[in-house]
Amino acid sequence: MAALSCPFQPTNCRSSCKIRFRSTISCSMQPSQNNIKVVINGAVKEIGKAAVVAVTKARGMEIAGAVDSHLVGEDIGIVCNMEEALEIPVINDITMVLGSISQATAFGMKSVVYVPRLSLDTVTALSAFCEKASMGCLVTPTLSIGSILLQQAAISASFHYKNVEIVESRPNASELPTPNAVQIANNLSNLGQIYNREDLSTNVLARGQVLGEDGVRVHSLVLPGLPSSTAVHFSGPGEVYSLKHDITDVKCLMPGLLLAIRRVVRLKNLVYGLEKFL
């Protein structure tokens, strides 16, 4: 069996559900009596190196391969500044280790797909493919357990407050609002609540972007040096209730990654969202 964690760029996902990989974090194989074998794609990038270290230290799993287009031939343990070499060279062809999801299925591999934004149509098509192939797959827009807890707390609070705004800060961002803010806004929408009624129709740009039709506003602050932070502010008569989550290091993704790898090897279908395992 195997698990794969990967941000990827999907093409049209029809019946064959062929996937064109852009970059991946990890994949794992688990022989019946051995550790889970994990392959890291994008291994010399910041998240990839953190994943190498986390998997190496984790009980019951080990690094089996490292894939990247940089530092090819270098020992991944040395690249990650570990005390000892892992005797695993960086290779530059993912097909040498994994190939596509359909190829992975032929070897009984199971997948953890980590991608910030994935269309519902693609998820539906991939789910049908996994169901037919009896292939376990976890698709999750975040591996941060703290981010998931923030979203769950925001959903609970939304039933008690009529005003809410999302404020996010990032040191840099190519897409605004970020997928994380969009997901929170989507979670708060369609719950039978209309937020910010007094301010719902204003088109003043400084008031932030309204996502959906339920009045959830998002403000994005981008300045070098800022931590990646997401805050959800609710207000009611006489009080303000704020939820905030800061990410200061990609290490925060590793507990979620290890949890995903351990759980996905038991699946025979697609599950969306790491929160299903919390």
N, C-alpha and C positions, 0 to 999 in steps of 0.2 A: 504494500500500500504506500501511498505517498501524499504529501501535502505541499501545496505551492502557494506562496504569498507574493503577489505581484501587482504593481501598477502597470496597466497595459492600455494600448490604444486599440479598441475593437474596430473591425471592419463590419460590413453587413453580416449579421449573424443569422443565417437562415438554417435550414435543416441540418447541414453539415457542421454549422457553428465553427467555422475556421477562425482562429484568432491570430492577429498579427501582434506580436509582443513588442512593446517599446522598452520597458525595463521591468525587472522583477526583484523582489526582495528574497524570497526563499522557497525552496520546495523540499519535500522530504519523502523518503521511502522507508518503510518499516517492515523488514523481514520478520517472520513470525516470532523469532526468539532473540532478535537483536534490537539495538537502539534504533530510534527513528533517524534515518539518514536525511540530512538537510542540505540542499543545494541553494546557494545564494547567487542571484543574478543582480547585477548592479553592485557587486560585492565591494568595490573600492570607493563607492559613494558614502556619504555620511551615514545614512540609514543602513546601508549594506554592511558597513564595518561594525556598527553597533549590533546588528543582527548576528554577525559572525561571532562576536564576543559573547553575546547572550546565549546563543545556542551551544557554544563550546562549554559554557559554565553550567548549562541546564542539565538536570538529571534525566537520563533516558533518551537523549538525542545527541547527535554529533554531526559535524560538518562533513559532507561527502563531496562537495564541489563548489567552485567559485567561478562566476561568469561575469566578465566585464570587457569593455573595449580598451581599457587603459591598464597599464602595468601587467600586460600579458606575460605569463611565464614566471612572475614573481610569486613567492610563497604567500598565501593569504594571511597566514599567522604573522609574518613579518610586516606585511602591509598594515595590519591592524595593531601593530606595536604590542603584540602579545609576548610573553616571556619566552616562549618556545615556538619554533616553526611547526606548522601543522602538516607539512609535507604535502600540501595541496596547492598546485599552481593555479594561477588565474588563467582561464581560457576565454576565448572571445566568441564562442559559438554556442548559443543556448541549445541548438538542436543536437549537439553532441551529448548533452546531459538529459534534456527533457523533450525538446521538440514542441509541438503544439499540444493543446488540451486533448484533442482527439487522439494523438499519438500516446499521450500520457495514459489515456484510458486503456489502451491496448496492453499496457504494463500494469494495470490495476492501480494507477496513481490517483491520489485524491488531492483536491486543490483548495488553497486559501487565496482568494483574489482580493488584493488591497488596492482600491482605486477610489480617489476622492469623489468622482462624479461618473455615474454610469446610467445610461438611459433605461427606463422601465422596459422598453421593447427588447433591449439587449439582455437584460436580466431574465425576462420571460423566456426568450429563446434559449439562453444558456441553461435555465432551469429545466426546460423540456428536454434538452440534450442530455443533461445529467440524469434525469429521471429514466430516460430510455436506456442509458448506458449503466445505470446503477452506480454512478460515480459520485462520491461525496465531494461537495464544494461549498465553501463559505465565501460569500461576497460581502465585503465590509468597506464602507467609505471612511472609516477611521479605526485605528488599532489602539487609540488612546482610551483607556478605561475611564479616566477623569472626564474626558469629553462626553462619553456616553452617559456617565452619571449626571453631568450638567444637563444634558438633553432630557433625561428622565425626570429630573427635579423640575425643569421648566414646564414640562407637560403637566405635572401635578399642580404646579402653582397657577397655571393658566385658567383653571376652573374657578379661581377665587379672586381674580383681578381683571379689571376692564381696560387697563392701560399697560402696554408693554413696548419696549424698544430694545434692540440688540445693538451693542457697541463692540466692535472688534478692532484690534490693533495688530499690525504685522510689521516686521522690519522691512519686508518687501513683499510684493504681491503682483502677479501677472493677471489675476482674475478677481474682480470685485463685483458684488460681494463674494467672499470666499465660499467654496462648497460647504464648509462647516456652518457658516451663518445661514446659507440657503436651506440646509437641512433642518436647522432649528426652527426657522420660520415656517417651513413646510410642516413640521411636527406640530406647531402651534395652530396652524390653519385647519380648517375643516373640523373643528371641535365644537361647532355651534356657537362660537363666540366671535363678536365683532369688537376689535380693540380700537382705542383712541378715537372714539366717535366724534369728539369735539374737534379733532384735527384730521379727520379722515380724508377730506377732499382737498386739503391744501396742496398746492403744487410748488411751494417754495423749495428750491433745491437743497438749501441748507438743512431742511428737515429730514434728510435721508431718503433712501429708496424704499418704497412700499413694495413688498413681495406678496403676491397673491391678492386676493380680494378681501382679506380679513383685517387689513390695517396694520400688519406687522411691519415696522420700520427698521431698517438696518443702516448703521453709520460705520464707515470703514476709515480707520486712521492708519496711515502708512508712513513710518519714519525709521530710518536706519538706527539700529540699537534697541528698538523696542522688542520686548518679548512677544511671542505669539499668544495673544490673549483674546478670550471671548467672554463677554458679560451680557447677561440678560437682566434687564431692570423692569420690575413690575411696580405698579403703584395703585393704591386704593385710598379711601378717605383716611387721612392722617398718618399714612405710613408708606414707606418704599421698601420693597423686598428685592435684593440684588443677589444674583448668582454669578460667580466668576470662575474661570478656569484659565490658568497660565501654563504654557509649555516653555520650559527653559532649555530643554535638551531632548534630542530624539530618543534618548534612553527611555523616555516615558512610553514609547510605543512597544517596547520589548515584552513587558508582561502580557500585553494583549496578543502579541505575535506568538509567544510560547503557548498561551492558552489556546489560540486558534489552531496551532499545529497539533496539539494533543487531542483536541476535540474532533477535528475534521476527519481523522483516520477512522472514526466510528460511523461516519455518515455514509448514506447511499443515495443522497439527493442533495439539492442545493438549499442552503439556508442563507437568508439575507440579514446581515447585521450581527456584529459580535455580541450585541446586547442579549441575543437569544441564549448565550452561554453564561451570562452573569447571574 
